[in-house]
Amino acid sequence: MSASPRSPARSEPSPRVGVVLAAGRATRLGEVTDGHSKLLLRVGGLTLIERAVRMLLASGLDRVVVVVGFEGEAVAAAA
């Protein structure tokens, strides 16, 4: 039996990254979204995407990646 190679020891922990899937059309919300991404809806002065990103970062993540599709530029700008 041969020894398996070991990974070099890291002095710093790997960054913790959160992922938000924000590519849908929100069709089930119908008139509430008026055909726009649900993540652009405002609740208490913030868009849903802003809230999601802030909460993930506040939980201790180092970075948040937002995967966009439908209305991607608007969602990315709001994030």
C-alpha distances in whole Angstrom, upper triangle without the diagonal:
4,7,9,13,15,19,21,23,27,30,32,31,31,34,35,37,39,40,43,44,47,48,50,54,55,57,57,59,61,64,63,61,64,61,59,56,56,54,57,59,60,60,62,62,58,57,54,52,53,52,49,48,49,48,44,45,47,44,42,40,40,41,42,42,45,44,47,49,53,55,52,54,56,53,51,55,55,51
4,6,9,12,16,18,21,24,27,29,28,28,32,33,35,37,38,42,42,46,47,49,52,53,56,56,58,60,63,62,60,62,60,58,54,54,52,55,57,59,58,60,60,57,55,52,50,51,51,47,46,47,46,43,43,45,42,40,38,38,39,40,40,43,42,46,47,51,53,50,52,54,51,49,52,53,49
4,6,9,12,15,17,20,23,26,25,25,29,30,32,35,36,39,40,44,45,47,51,52,54,54,56,59,62,60,58,60,58,56,52,52,50,53,55,56,56,57,58,54,53,50,47,48,48,44,43,45,43,40,40,42,39,36,35,34,36,37,37,40,40,44,46,49,51,48,50,52,49,47,50,50,47
4,6,10,13,15,18,21,23,22,22,26,27,29,31,32,36,37,40,41,43,47,48,51,51,52,55,58,56,54,57,54,52,48,48,46,49,52,53,52,54,54,50,49,46,44,45,44,41,40,41,40,36,37,39,36,33,32,31,32,34,34,37,36,40,42,45,47,44,46,48,45,43,46,47,43
4,7,9,12,15,19,20,20,20,23,25,27,30,31,35,36,39,40,43,46,47,50,50,52,55,57,55,53,56,53,51,47,48,45,48,50,51,51,53,53,49,48,45,42,43,43,40,38,40,39,35,35,37,34,32,30,29,30,32,32,35,35,38,41,44,46,43,44,46,44,41,44,45,41
4,6,9,12,15,17,17,17,20,22,24,27,29,33,34,37,39,41,45,46,49,49,50,53,56,54,51,54,52,49,46,46,43,46,48,49,49,50,50,46,45,43,40,41,40,37,35,37,36,32,32,34,31,29,27,26,28,30,30,33,33,37,39,43,45,41,43,45,42,39,42,43,39
4,6,9,12,14,13,13,17,19,21,24,26,30,31,35,36,39,43,43,46,47,48,51,53,51,49,51,49,46,43,43,40,43,45,46,46,47,47,43,42,40,37,37,37,34,32,34,33,29,29,31,29,26,24,23,24,26,27,30,30,34,37,40,41,38,39,41,39,36,39,39,36
4,6,10,12,12,13,17,19,22,25,27,31,33,36,37,40,44,45,48,49,49,52,54,52,50,53,50,47,44,44,41,44,46,46,46,47,47,43,42,41,38,38,38,35,33,34,33,30,29,31,29,26,24,22,24,27,27,31,32,35,38,41,42,39,40,42,39,36,39,40,36
4,7,9,10,12,15,18,21,24,26,30,32,36,37,40,44,45,48,48,49,52,54,51,49,52,50,47,43,43,40,43,45,45,45,45,45,42,41,39,36,36,36,33,31,32,31,28,27,28,26,23,22,21,23,26,27,30,31,35,38,42,42,39,40,41,39,36,38,39,35
4,5,7,8,12,15,18,21,24,28,30,33,35,38,41,42,45,46,46,49,51,48,46,49,47,44,41,40,37,40,42,42,42,42,42,38,38,36,33,33,33,30,28,29,28,25,23,25,23,20,19,17,19,22,24,27,29,32,36,39,40,36,37,38,36,33,35,35,32
4,7,10,12,15,18,22,25,28,31,34,36,39,43,43,47,47,47,50,52,49,47,50,48,45,41,41,38,40,42,42,41,42,41,38,38,36,34,33,33,30,28,28,28,25,23,24,23,19,19,17,19,23,24,28,30,34,37,40,40,37,37,39,36,33,35,35,32
4,7,9,12,15,18,21,25,28,30,33,36,39,40,43,44,43,47,48,45,43,46,45,41,38,37,34,36,38,38,38,38,37,34,34,33,30,29,29,27,24,24,24,21,19,20,19,16,15,13,16,19,21,25,27,30,34,37,37,33,34,35,32,30,31,31,28
4,6,9,12,15,19,22,25,28,30,33,37,37,40,40,41,44,45,43,41,44,42,39,35,35,32,34,36,36,35,36,35,32,32,30,27,27,26,24,22,22,21,18,17,18,17,13,12,11,14,17,19,22,24,28,31,34,35,31,32,33,30,28,30,30,26
4,6,9,13,15,19,22,25,27,30,33,34,37,38,38,41,43,40,38,41,39,36,32,32,29,31,33,34,33,34,34,30,30,28,25,25,25,22,20,21,20,17,16,18,16,13,11,9,11,14,15,19,21,25,28,31,32,28,29,30,27,25,27,27,24
4,6,10,13,16,19,22,24,27,31,31,35,35,35,38,40,37,35,38,36,33,29,29,26,28,30,30,30,31,30,27,26,24,21,21,21,19,16,17,17,13,12,15,13,10,8,6,8,11,12,16,18,22,25,28,28,25,26,27,24,22,24,24,20
4,7,10,14,17,19,22,25,28,28,32,32,32,35,37,34,32,35,34,30,27,26,23,25,27,27,27,28,28,24,24,22,19,19,19,16,14,15,14,10,10,12,10,8,5,5,7,9,11,14,16,20,23,26,27,24,25,26,22,20,23,22,18
4,7,10,13,16,18,21,25,25,28,29,29,32,34,31,29,32,30,27,23,23,20,22,24,25,25,26,26,22,21,19,16,16,16,13,11,13,13,9,9,12,11,9,6,6,5,6,7,11,13,16,20,23,23,20,21,22,19,17,19,19,15
4,7,10,13,16,18,21,21,25,25,25,28,30,27,25,28,27,24,20,19,16,19,21,22,22,23,23,19,18,16,13,14,14,10,9,11,10,7,8,11,10,10,7,8,6,5,6,8,11,14,17,20,21,18,20,20,16,15,18,17,13
4,6,9,12,15,18,18,22,22,23,25,27,25,23,26,24,21,17,17,14,17,19,21,21,23,23,19,17,15,12,13,14,10,9,12,12,9,11,14,13,13,10,11,9,6,5,6,7,11,14,17,18,15,17,18,14,13,16,16,12
4,6,9,11,15,15,18,19,19,22,24,21,19,22,20,17,14,13,11,14,16,17,18,20,20,16,14,11,9,11,11,8,8,12,11,9,12,15,14,15,13,14,11,7,6,5,6,9,12,14,15,13,15,15,11,11,14,13,10
4,6,8,12,12,16,16,17,20,22,20,17,20,18,16,12,12,10,14,16,18,19,22,22,18,15,12,10,13,14,11,11,15,15,13,16,18,18,19,16,17,14,11,9,6,5,7,9,11,13,11,14,14,11,12,15,14,12
4,6,9,10,13,15,15,17,19,17,14,17,15,12,8,9,7,10,13,15,17,20,19,16,13,10,8,12,13,11,11,15,15,14,17,19,19,21,18,19,16,12,10,7,6,5,7,8,9,8,11,11,8,9,13,12,10
4,7,9,12,14,15,16,19,17,14,16,13,11,8,10,10,12,14,18,20,23,22,19,15,13,12,15,17,14,15,19,19,18,20,23,23,24,21,22,19,15,12,9,6,4,4,5,8,7,11,11,9,11,14,14,13
4,6,8,10,11,13,16,15,12,14,11,10,7,8,9,12,14,17,19,22,22,19,16,14,13,16,17,15,17,20,20,20,22,25,25,26,24,25,22,18,16,12,10,8,7,6,9,10,13,13,11,13,16,16,15
4,5,9,9,10,12,12,9,11,7,7,6,8,10,11,13,16,18,22,22,19,16,14,14,18,19,17,19,22,23,22,25,27,27,29,27,28,25,21,19,15,13,11,9,6,8,11,14,13,12,15,17,16,17
4,6,6,7,10,9,7,10,8,7,6,6,9,11,11,14,16,20,20,18,14,13,13,17,17,16,19,21,21,22,24,26,26,28,27,28,25,21,20,16,15,13,12,9,11,13,16,15,13,16,18,17,17
4,5,5,9,10,8,9,7,9,9,9,12,14,14,17,19,23,23,21,18,16,17,21,21,20,22,25,25,25,28,30,30,32,30,32,29,25,23,20,18,16,14,11,13,16,19,17,16,20,21,20,21
4,5,9,9,9,11,10,12,11,10,13,15,14,17,18,22,23,21,18,16,18,21,21,20,23,25,24,25,28,29,29,32,30,32,30,26,24,21,20,18,17,15,16,19,22,20,18,22,24,22,22
4,6,6,6,8,9,10,10,8,11,13,11,14,15,19,20,18,16,14,16,19,19,18,21,23,23,24,27,28,28,31,30,32,29,25,24,21,20,18,17,15,16,18,21,18,17,21,22,20,21
4,6,6,7,7,9,11,10,14,14,13,16,17,21,21,21,18,17,19,22,22,21,24,26,26,27,30,31,32,34,33,35,32,28,27,23,22,20,18,15,16,19,21,19,18,22,23,21,23
4,5,5,7,10,12,11,14,14,12,15,16,19,20,20,17,17,19,22,22,22,25,27,27,28,31,32,33,35,34,36,33,29,28,25,24,21,20,17,17,20,22,19,19,23,23,21,23
4,6,8,9,10,8,12,11,9,11,12,16,16,16,14,13,16,18,18,19,22,23,23,25,28,28,29,32,31,33,30,27,26,22,22,20,19,16,16,19,20,17,17,21,21,18,20
4,5,5,7,6,9,8,7,10,13,16,16,15,12,12,14,16,17,18,20,22,22,24,26,27,28,31,29,31,28,24,23,20,19,17,16,13,12,15,17,14,13,17,18,15,17
4,6,9,9,12,11,10,13,16,19,18,18,15,15,17,19,20,21,23,25,26,27,29,31,32,34,33,34,31,27,26,22,22,19,17,14,13,16,17,15,15,19,19,17,20
4,7,9,12,11,11,15,17,21,20,19,16,16,16,19,21,21,23,25,26,27,29,30,31,33,32,33,29,26,24,20,19,16,14,10,10,14,15,13,14,17,18,17,19
4,6,8,7,8,12,15,18,17,16,12,13,13,16,17,17,19,21,23,23,25,27,28,30,28,29,26,22,21,17,16,13,12,8,7,11,12,10,10,14,14,13,15
4,5,6,8,11,14,17,17,14,10,10,10,13,15,14,16,18,19,20,22,24,25,27,25,26,23,19,17,13,13,10,10,7,7,9,11,9,8,11,13,11,13
4,5,5,9,11,15,15,12,9,7,9,12,12,12,15,17,17,18,21,22,23,25,24,25,22,19,18,14,14,12,12,10,10,12,14,11,9,13,14,12,13
4,5,8,10,13,13,10,6,5,5,8,9,9,11,13,14,15,17,19,20,22,20,22,19,15,14,11,12,10,12,11,10,10,12,10,7,10,11,9,9
4,6,9,12,11,9,5,6,7,9,10,11,13,15,16,17,19,20,22,24,23,24,21,17,17,13,14,12,13,11,9,11,11,8,7,10,10,7,9
4,7,10,9,8,5,6,8,10,11,12,14,15,16,18,20,21,22,25,24,25,23,20,19,16,17,15,16,14,13,14,15,12,10,14,13,10,12
4,6,6,5,4,6,9,9,9,12,14,14,15,18,19,20,22,24,24,25,23,20,20,18,19,18,19,18,16,17,17,13,12,15,14,11,12
4,5,6,6,7,10,10,9,12,14,14,14,17,19,18,20,23,23,25,23,20,21,19,21,20,22,20,19,20,20,17,15,18,17,13,14
4,6,8,10,13,11,10,13,15,14,14,18,19,18,20,23,23,25,24,22,23,21,24,23,25,24,22,22,22,19,18,19,18,15,16
4,7,10,12,10,10,13,15,13,15,18,19,18,21,23,23,25,23,21,22,20,23,22,24,22,20,21,20,17,16,17,16,12,14
4,6,8,6,6,10,11,10,12,15,15,15,18,20,20,21,20,17,18,16,19,18,21,20,18,18,17,14,12,14,13,9,10
4,5,5,6,9,10,11,12,14,16,16,18,21,20,21,19,16,16,14,16,15,17,16,14,14,14,11,9,11,11,7,8
4,5,5,6,9,10,11,12,14,15,17,19,18,20,18,14,15,12,14,14,16,15,14,14,15,12,10,12,13,9,9
4,5,5,6,8,10,11,12,14,15,17,16,17,14,11,11,9,11,11,14,14,13,12,13,11,7,9,10,7,6
4,5,5,6,8,10,11,12,14,16,15,16,14,11,12,11,14,14,17,17,15,14,14,12,9,10,10,6,5
4,6,5,6,9,10,10,12,15,14,16,15,12,14,13,15,16,19,19,18,17,17,15,12,13,13,10,9
4,6,5,6,9,10,11,13,12,14,12,9,11,10,13,14,17,17,17,16,17,15,12,12,14,11,9
4,6,5,6,9,10,11,10,11,9,7,9,8,12,13,17,18,17,15,16,15,12,11,12,10,7
4,6,5,6,9,10,10,12,10,9,12,12,16,17,20,21,20,19,19,17,14,14,14,12,9
4,5,5,6,9,9,12,12,10,13,13,17,18,22,23,22,20,21,20,16,16,17,15,12
4,5,5,7,6,9,8,7,10,11,15,17,20,22,22,20,21,20,16,16,17,15,12
4,5,6,5,7,7,7,11,12,16,18,22,24,23,21,21,20,17,16,17,15,12
4,5,7,9,10,11,15,16,19,22,25,26,26,24,24,23,20,19,20,17,14
4,6,9,11,11,15,16,19,22,25,27,27,25,26,25,21,21,22,20,17
4,6,9,11,14,17,20,23,26,28,28,26,26,26,23,21,22,21,17
4,6,7,11,13,17,20,23,25,25,23,24,24,20,19,20,19,15
4,7,10,14,17,20,23,26,26,23,23,23,20,18,20,19,15
4,7,10,13,16,20,22,22,19,19,20,17,14,16,16,12
4,6,10,13,16,19,19,16,16,17,14,12,14,14,10
4,6,9,13,16,16,13,14,15,12,10,13,13,10
4,6,10,12,13,10,11,12,9,7,11,11,8
4,7,10,11,8,11,12,9,9,13,13,11
4,7,8,5,8,9,7,7,11,12,11
4,6,5,9,10,9,10,13,14,14
4,5,9,9,8,11,13,14,14
4,6,6,6,9,10,11,12
4,6,5,6,8,10,10
4,6,5,6,9,10
4,5,5,6,9
4,5,5,6
4,5,5
4,6
4
